[in-house]
Amino acid sequence: MTATRVPGVPVIEDGVLISTNPATGEEAGRVPVADAAAVAAAVQRAKEAGAWWQSLGFDGRKERLIRWRSLIVQRIEELAQLTGLEAGKPRNDAIMEAVAAVEHLDWAAHHAKRVLGPRRTRTRILLAEHAGHLEYLPYGVVGVIGPWNYPILTPIGPISGALAAGNAVVFKPSEYTPIVGQWLVDTFAEVVPEQPVMQAVHGLGDVGGALCRSGVGKVSFTGSTATGKKVMAACAENLVPVVIEAGGKDALIVDADADVKAAAEAAVWGGMTNAGQTCIGIERVYAVAPVYDQLVKEIVARAGKLRTGEEIGPITMPRQIDVIREHIDDALAKGGTAVLGGVGAVQPPYVAPTVLVDVPADSSEIREETFGPTLTITKVADADEAVRLANDSPYGLGGAVFGKKNAVRIARRLRSGMVAVNSTLSFVGMGNLPFGGVGESGFGRIHGEDGLREFARPKAITVRRARSLLPSTTFERTPAQVKQIVKVVRMLYGRKS
């Protein structure tokens, strides 16, 4: 029996997942669906492969990861075309996504040894007879559950960190973009053919749940907050640690001394790129009164030039169109005004750029993640009010500030994991910076040194190098020695300064 196919909606037929373009319905490819037994078997293979991968050492892994990086670059047009076919992403956006992914892969490969390599630590005077050593060991197998909106960049963040740290990876791509995910796995196998160090398991949410329960050492998840909570619950059954990168409702603050034209350009890019389907996308803009009118005018002018089917691709998940429509309707019903787009902007599978003003703070367009090409612009008295409103959200992923004199100080006050000053989204492209949020945007980090450490467990080792002058960890210590220890502790730590 053949299931009815809706463009972009994954369909399973006879144990095969069929992926289609969200705009045209054109088939992008087919992959086998994994059941719980297949997931467990993949993890078992990964455990054996992971031991071999770890044995290569940092230098051996670096050489292979750089080869994978170079292969991706050589075939970047192919990858972009595939991403456009499967997700409907405009070609240039797909290329830029791949470029950012290459940056993170390169950084992890080159810096894993420095960040995670064994080192000797400084000793403490009360245990001066012992030397301290610290090393970071891989978990063995890391499960990566990826999203559909950035099917190249987002999974390569944790995948590159996990591989560089010495883990094998079992990757569950989104059911909306399994073909891109399989391409990443297949190209890695071209440069590392010896062992199944990186494997893919495909299917719906139950496959992700099976991966959480399969015996992996850690799980990295990127997706919605609601699904992130389910992943946490599944991992908690066996105390499997997890990194959660969930949703956002990021804000842009435009201060009185900002370059308004630059702020408008960045707001449109930050809010409309990838048709607004960006977890760190700008959804709320707070502009101080002196620049508000000009900013609205500039944003409308720039966003109005964007064309659906060209710069603005389709909404990948058809059910998200209903969410976007509901948010726009709610904003207008509560007194907001559409200065661009509005109700008529929703023309499935596309949503045209929409800019809303005078939207009440209790509307869903302000409170909830829209994940579409919409922006709300709110007039505020000053930066203090802007910060207060920006922080009035359960989310805390990214954000941005435009200004001169106080921009960095304002950025530090935002409750978020990342902030861009006089740009938007730029932090995601820097391989040496950690990426992640707070609150309902999740916890843990990918990218940078913190991201590498997420995929390795620290192990402390002490080595005795001399006899104890102040023996404390023995029943052989004497009252006189204890008295001497107390004297030393008072001398070292008893002072108030």
C-alpha positions as CSV (number, residue, x, y, z in Angstrom):
1,M,0.0,0.0,0.0
2,T,1.4,3.4,-1.0
3,A,1.0,6.2,1.5
4,T,-0.3,9.6,0.3
5,R,2.7,11.9,-0.2
6,V,2.7,15.5,0.9
7,P,5.7,17.5,-0.5
8,G,8.4,17.7,2.2
9,V,6.7,15.3,4.6
10,P,8.8,12.1,5.2
11,V,7.0,8.9,4.2
12,I,7.9,5.4,5.2
13,E,7.0,2.6,2.7
14,D,8.1,-1.0,3.1
15,G,10.8,-0.1,5.7
16,V,12.2,2.7,3.5
17,L,12.2,6.4,4.4
18,I,11.4,8.5,1.3
19,S,12.5,12.1,1.4
20,T,10.9,14.8,-0.9
21,N,11.4,18.5,-1.7
22,P,9.1,20.6,0.4
23,A,8.2,22.9,-2.6
24,T,7.9,20.5,-5.5
25,G,7.5,17.1,-4.0
26,E,10.4,15.8,-6.1
27,E,12.0,12.8,-4.5
28,A,15.4,13.5,-3.0
29,G,16.3,9.9,-2.1
30,R,15.5,6.8,0.0
31,V,17.2,5.3,3.0
32,P,16.4,2.2,5.1
33,V,14.6,2.8,8.4
34,A,16.3,1.4,11.5
35,D,14.4,-0.4,14.3
36,A,15.7,-0.6,17.9
37,A,17.7,-3.8,17.1
38,A,19.4,-2.1,14.1
39,V,20.2,1.0,16.3
40,A,21.7,-1.3,19.0
41,A,23.8,-3.2,16.3
42,A,25.1,0.1,14.9
43,V,26.2,1.2,18.4
44,Q,27.9,-2.1,19.0
45,R,29.8,-1.7,15.8
46,A,30.7,1.8,16.8
47,K,32.1,0.7,20.1
48,E,34.6,-1.5,18.3
49,A,35.3,1.1,15.7
50,G,35.7,3.7,18.4
51,A,38.5,1.8,20.1
52,W,40.4,1.7,16.8
53,W,39.7,5.4,16.2
54,Q,40.9,6.3,19.7
55,S,44.1,4.3,19.1
56,L,45.0,6.5,16.2
57,G,45.8,9.3,18.6
58,F,45.2,13.0,18.1
59,D,47.5,13.3,15.1
60,G,46.1,10.3,13.3
61,R,42.5,11.6,13.7
62,K,43.5,15.1,12.7
63,E,45.0,13.8,9.4
64,R,41.8,12.0,8.6
65,L,39.5,14.8,9.6
66,I,41.4,17.2,7.5
67,R,41.0,14.8,4.5
68,W,37.2,14.8,5.2
69,R,37.2,18.6,5.3
70,S,39.0,18.8,2.0
71,L,36.7,16.3,0.4
72,I,33.6,18.4,1.5
73,V,35.2,21.5,0.0
74,Q,36.0,19.8,-3.3
75,R,32.4,18.6,-3.5
76,I,30.7,21.6,-2.0
77,E,28.5,22.3,-5.1
78,E,27.3,18.8,-5.0
79,L,26.4,19.1,-1.3
80,A,24.6,22.4,-1.9
81,Q,22.6,21.0,-4.8
82,L,21.5,18.0,-2.6
83,T,20.5,20.3,0.2
84,G,18.5,22.4,-2.2
85,L,16.8,19.3,-3.6
86,E,15.9,17.9,-0.2
87,A,15.3,21.0,2.0
88,G,14.4,23.6,-0.7
89,K,17.3,25.8,0.6
90,P,18.5,28.4,-1.9
91,R,21.9,27.4,-3.4
92,N,23.9,30.3,-2.0
93,D,22.5,29.7,1.5
94,A,23.5,26.0,1.2
95,I,27.0,26.9,0.2
96,M,27.4,29.3,3.1
97,E,26.1,26.6,5.4
98,A,28.7,24.2,4.2
99,V,31.5,26.8,4.4
100,A,30.6,27.4,8.1
101,A,30.6,23.6,8.7
102,V,34.1,23.3,7.2
103,E,35.3,26.0,9.6
104,H,34.2,24.0,12.6
105,L,35.6,20.8,11.3
106,D,38.9,22.4,10.6
107,W,39.1,24.0,14.0
108,A,38.3,20.8,15.9
109,A,40.8,18.8,14.0
110,H,43.6,21.3,14.6
111,H,43.0,22.1,18.3
112,A,41.8,18.8,19.9
113,K,45.3,17.8,20.9
114,R,46.0,21.2,22.6
115,V,42.6,21.3,24.4
116,L,42.2,17.6,25.3
117,G,45.8,16.3,25.4
118,P,47.3,15.0,28.7
119,R,48.9,17.6,30.9
120,R,50.5,18.0,34.3
121,T,48.8,20.3,36.7
122,R,50.3,22.5,39.4
123,T,50.4,20.8,42.8
124,R,49.1,22.2,46.1
125,I,51.2,22.7,49.2
126,L,49.3,20.4,51.5
127,L,49.8,17.6,49.0
128,A,53.2,18.7,47.7
129,E,54.5,15.1,47.6
130,H,52.0,14.3,44.8
131,A,52.0,15.3,41.2
132,G,48.7,16.0,39.5
133,H,47.9,14.8,35.9
134,L,44.8,15.5,33.8
135,E,43.7,13.8,30.7
136,Y,40.5,13.8,28.7
137,L,39.2,10.4,27.5
138,P,36.5,9.8,24.9
139,Y,33.1,8.5,25.8
140,G,33.4,5.7,23.2
141,V,30.3,6.4,21.2
142,V,28.4,9.6,20.9
143,G,24.9,9.7,19.5
144,V,24.1,12.8,17.5
145,I,20.5,13.7,16.7
146,G,20.4,16.4,14.1
147,P,17.9,19.0,12.8
148,W,16.5,19.7,9.4
149,N,16.9,23.4,9.2
150,Y,20.7,23.3,8.9
151,P,21.4,19.7,8.0
152,I,25.1,20.3,7.3
153,L,26.4,22.9,9.8
154,T,24.5,21.9,12.9
155,P,25.3,18.2,13.0
156,I,28.9,18.8,11.9
157,G,29.4,20.9,15.1
158,P,29.0,18.0,17.6
159,I,30.2,15.4,15.1
160,S,33.5,17.1,14.5
161,G,34.0,17.6,18.3
162,A,33.1,14.0,19.1
163,L,35.4,12.6,16.4
164,A,38.3,14.9,17.2
165,A,38.0,13.8,20.9
166,G,38.3,10.1,19.9
167,N,34.7,9.0,19.8
168,A,32.8,7.0,17.2
169,V,29.5,8.6,16.1
170,V,26.1,7.2,15.4
171,F,24.2,10.0,13.7
172,K,20.4,10.2,13.5
173,P,19.6,12.9,10.9
174,S,16.2,14.5,10.9
175,E,13.7,12.5,9.0
176,Y,13.2,15.6,6.8
177,T,16.8,15.6,5.6
178,P,18.1,12.1,5.8
179,I,19.8,12.2,2.4
180,V,22.1,15.1,3.3
181,G,22.9,13.2,6.6
182,Q,23.7,10.0,4.7
183,W,25.9,12.0,2.3
184,L,28.0,13.2,5.3
185,V,28.4,9.7,6.6
186,D,29.2,8.3,3.2
187,T,31.9,10.9,2.4
188,F,33.5,10.3,5.8
189,A,33.6,6.6,5.0
190,E,35.5,7.5,1.8
191,V,38.4,8.9,3.8
192,V,38.1,6.5,6.8
193,P,37.2,3.2,5.1
194,E,38.8,0.9,7.7
195,Q,36.1,1.0,10.4
196,P,32.5,2.2,10.7
197,V,33.6,5.2,12.9
198,M,30.6,7.2,11.7
199,Q,27.3,5.6,10.9
200,A,23.7,6.8,10.2
201,V,20.5,5.4,11.6
202,H,17.3,6.7,9.9
203,G,13.7,7.0,10.9
204,L,11.2,9.0,13.0
205,G,11.3,10.0,16.6
206,D,11.3,6.5,17.9
207,V,14.7,5.9,16.3
208,G,16.1,8.9,18.2
209,G,14.6,7.4,21.4
210,A,16.2,4.1,20.6
211,L,19.6,5.8,20.1
212,C,19.2,7.4,23.6
213,R,18.7,4.0,25.1
214,S,21.2,2.1,23.0
215,G,24.3,2.3,25.3
216,V,25.9,5.3,23.8
217,G,28.2,7.3,26.1
218,K,26.7,10.7,25.4
219,V,24.0,12.3,23.2
220,S,24.0,15.6,21.4
221,F,20.6,16.9,20.4
222,T,19.6,19.9,18.3
223,G,15.9,20.6,17.8
224,S,12.8,22.0,19.5
225,T,12.6,22.5,23.2
226,A,9.7,20.1,23.4
227,T,11.6,17.3,21.7
228,G,14.7,18.1,23.7
229,K,12.8,17.4,26.9
230,K,11.8,14.0,25.5
231,V,15.5,13.3,24.7
232,M,16.5,14.2,28.2
233,A,13.9,11.9,29.7
234,A,15.0,9.0,27.5
235,C,18.7,9.6,28.4
236,A,17.9,9.9,32.1
237,E,16.7,6.3,32.2
238,N,20.4,5.2,32.0
239,L,22.0,8.5,33.2
240,V,23.4,9.2,29.8
241,P,24.7,12.7,29.7
242,V,23.3,15.0,27.0
243,V,23.9,18.3,25.3
244,I,20.7,20.1,24.4
245,E,20.6,22.9,21.8
246,A,16.9,23.8,21.6
247,G,14.8,26.7,20.4
248,G,15.2,30.4,20.6
249,K,13.4,33.7,20.4
250,D,16.4,35.9,19.8
251,A,16.3,39.7,20.1
252,L,18.1,42.5,18.4
253,I,18.6,45.8,20.3
254,V,19.2,48.9,18.3
255,D,20.6,51.7,20.4
256,A,20.4,55.5,19.7
257,D,23.9,55.7,18.3
258,A,23.6,52.7,16.0
259,D,24.3,52.7,12.3
260,V,20.6,52.3,11.4
261,K,21.1,51.2,7.8
262,A,23.6,48.5,8.9
263,A,21.2,47.4,11.7
264,A,18.4,47.1,9.2
265,E,20.5,45.0,6.8
266,A,21.6,42.7,9.6
267,A,18.0,42.5,11.0
268,V,16.7,41.3,7.7
269,W,19.5,38.8,7.3
270,G,19.2,37.6,10.8
271,G,15.4,37.2,10.7
272,M,14.8,36.1,7.1
273,T,17.8,33.9,6.1
274,N,16.7,30.3,5.6
275,A,13.1,31.6,5.5
276,G,13.5,32.4,9.2
277,Q,14.0,28.7,10.0
278,T,17.0,29.4,12.2
279,C,17.2,28.7,15.9
280,I,19.4,31.7,16.4
281,G,17.4,33.8,14.0
282,I,16.3,37.3,15.0
283,E,12.6,37.3,15.7
284,R,12.3,40.4,18.0
285,V,13.7,43.9,17.4
286,Y,13.8,46.5,20.1
287,A,14.7,50.0,18.8
288,V,15.1,53.1,21.0
289,A,12.7,55.9,20.1
290,P,15.1,58.2,18.2
291,V,16.0,55.6,15.6
292,Y,12.7,53.6,15.6
293,D,11.0,55.2,12.6
294,Q,14.0,55.1,10.4
295,L,14.8,51.5,11.3
296,V,11.2,50.4,10.5
297,K,11.5,52.1,7.1
298,E,14.9,50.6,6.3
299,I,13.8,47.1,7.3
300,V,10.6,47.2,5.3
301,A,12.5,48.5,2.2
302,R,15.1,45.7,2.4
303,A,12.8,42.8,3.4
304,G,10.3,43.9,0.7
305,K,12.9,43.2,-2.0
306,L,13.2,39.5,-1.0
307,R,11.4,37.0,-3.3
308,T,9.9,33.7,-2.3
309,G,11.3,30.9,-4.3
310,E,14.5,32.9,-4.7
311,E,16.1,34.4,-1.6
312,I,13.3,33.0,0.6
313,G,12.9,29.2,0.3
314,P,10.0,27.1,1.2
315,I,9.0,26.2,4.8
316,T,10.5,22.8,5.2
317,M,8.0,21.4,7.7
318,P,4.5,21.9,6.3
319,R,2.9,22.0,9.8
320,Q,5.2,24.9,10.7
321,I,3.2,27.0,8.2
322,D,0.2,26.8,10.6
323,V,2.3,28.0,13.5
324,I,3.5,31.0,11.5
325,R,0.0,31.8,10.3
326,E,-1.3,31.6,13.9
327,H,1.4,33.9,15.2
328,I,0.7,36.5,12.6
329,D,-3.1,36.3,13.2
330,D,-2.6,36.6,16.9
331,A,-0.4,39.6,16.6
332,L,-2.8,41.4,14.4
333,A,-5.8,40.4,16.5
334,K,-4.2,41.9,19.6
335,G,-3.6,45.3,17.9
336,G,-0.4,44.8,16.0
337,T,0.1,46.2,12.5
338,A,1.7,44.5,9.5
339,V,3.9,47.1,7.7
340,L,5.0,44.4,5.3
341,G,3.3,41.1,4.5
342,G,0.7,39.9,7.0
343,V,-2.1,37.4,6.6
344,G,-1.6,37.2,2.9
345,A,2.1,36.4,3.3
346,V,1.3,32.8,4.0
347,Q,1.1,31.0,0.7
348,P,2.2,27.4,1.2
349,P,4.8,26.2,0.8
350,Y,6.1,29.7,1.1
351,V,5.8,32.5,3.6
352,A,6.7,36.0,2.3
353,P,8.7,38.3,4.6
354,T,6.5,39.9,7.2
355,V,7.3,42.9,9.5
356,L,5.0,43.7,12.4
357,V,4.9,46.7,14.7
358,D,2.9,47.6,17.8
359,V,2.6,43.9,18.8
360,P,1.7,43.4,22.4
361,A,4.2,41.7,24.6
362,D,1.8,38.9,25.5
363,S,1.2,37.8,21.9
364,S,2.5,34.4,20.6
365,E,4.5,36.3,18.0
366,I,6.5,37.8,20.9
367,R,6.5,34.9,23.4
368,E,6.8,31.8,21.2
369,E,9.3,30.6,18.6
370,T,7.8,31.4,15.2
371,F,10.5,29.9,12.9
372,G,9.4,31.8,9.9
373,P,10.4,35.0,8.0
374,T,8.7,37.4,10.4
375,L,10.1,40.3,12.5
376,T,8.4,42.3,15.3
377,I,9.8,45.8,15.9
378,T,9.1,47.4,19.2
379,K,9.8,51.0,20.2
380,V,11.5,51.4,23.6
381,A,12.5,54.4,25.6
382,D,16.1,53.4,26.1
383,A,18.5,50.4,26.2
384,D,17.5,49.5,29.7
385,E,13.9,48.9,28.6
386,A,15.2,47.0,25.6
387,V,17.3,44.7,27.7
388,R,14.4,44.1,30.1
389,L,12.1,43.1,27.3
390,A,14.7,41.1,25.5
391,N,15.3,39.1,28.7
392,D,11.6,38.6,29.3
393,S,11.6,35.2,27.7
394,P,12.0,31.6,28.7
395,Y,14.5,31.2,25.9
396,G,18.1,32.4,26.0
397,L,20.0,31.3,22.9
398,G,21.5,34.1,20.9
399,G,21.0,37.8,20.2
400,A,22.5,41.0,18.8
401,V,23.1,44.6,19.6
402,F,23.7,47.5,17.3
403,G,25.3,50.6,18.7
404,K,28.6,52.3,19.5
405,K,29.4,53.6,22.9
406,N,27.5,51.0,25.0
407,A,27.0,48.1,22.7
408,V,29.3,45.6,24.4
409,R,28.0,46.6,27.8
410,I,24.4,46.0,26.6
411,A,25.5,42.6,25.0
412,R,26.8,41.5,28.4
413,R,23.5,42.1,30.0
414,L,21.5,39.9,27.6
415,R,20.5,36.5,29.1
416,S,21.8,34.4,26.3
417,G,24.6,32.1,25.3
418,M,25.9,34.2,22.5
419,V,25.5,37.8,21.3
420,A,26.7,39.5,18.1
421,V,27.6,43.2,18.3
422,N,27.0,45.2,15.1
423,S,26.2,42.0,13.2
424,T,23.8,39.1,13.5
425,L,24.5,35.3,13.7
426,S,28.2,35.9,13.2
427,F,29.2,33.9,16.3
428,V,28.0,30.7,14.7
429,G,30.7,30.9,12.1
430,M,33.7,31.2,14.5
431,G,35.1,27.8,15.2
432,N,36.8,28.9,18.4
433,L,33.7,30.1,20.2
434,P,31.2,27.9,22.1
435,F,27.7,27.7,20.9
436,G,24.7,27.0,23.2
437,G,22.0,28.6,25.3
438,V,20.4,28.9,28.7
439,G,16.8,28.3,30.0
440,E,14.5,26.6,27.5
441,S,17.2,27.0,24.8
442,G,19.1,24.2,26.4
443,F,22.5,23.6,28.0
444,G,25.9,22.4,27.2
445,R,28.0,23.6,24.4
446,I,29.3,22.7,20.9
447,H,32.1,24.4,19.0
448,G,35.3,25.8,20.4
449,E,37.2,24.5,23.5
450,D,34.1,24.1,25.5
451,G,32.5,22.1,22.7
452,L,35.5,19.7,22.5
453,R,35.4,19.1,26.3
454,E,31.7,18.2,26.0
455,F,32.7,15.0,24.2
456,A,35.5,13.9,26.5
457,R,35.4,13.0,30.2
458,P,38.1,14.5,32.4
459,K,40.2,12.0,34.3
460,A,42.4,13.1,37.2
461,I,45.5,11.1,38.3
462,T,47.8,11.8,41.2
463,V,51.3,10.3,41.4
464,R,53.3,10.2,44.6
465,R,56.8,11.6,44.0
466,A,58.2,11.9,47.6
467,R,57.4,11.0,51.2
468,S,54.8,13.1,53.0
469,L,56.3,15.9,55.1
470,L,52.8,16.6,56.5
471,P,51.1,13.2,56.3
472,S,47.3,13.6,56.2
473,T,46.0,10.6,54.3
474,T,47.1,7.9,56.6
475,F,46.2,6.4,60.0
476,E,49.9,6.6,60.8
477,R,49.8,10.4,61.3
478,T,50.6,11.6,64.8
479,P,48.8,14.2,67.0
480,A,51.9,16.4,66.5
481,Q,51.7,16.1,62.7
482,V,47.9,17.0,62.8
483,K,48.8,20.0,65.0
484,Q,51.4,21.1,62.4
485,I,48.9,20.7,59.5
486,V,46.4,22.9,61.4
487,K,49.2,25.5,61.8
488,V,50.0,25.5,58.1
489,V,46.3,25.7,57.2
490,R,45.8,28.8,59.4
491,M,48.9,30.4,58.0
492,L,47.7,29.8,54.4
493,Y,44.0,30.2,54.6
494,G,43.2,31.8,57.9
495,R,43.7,35.4,56.8
496,K,40.9,37.6,55.5
497,S,42.8,38.8,52.5
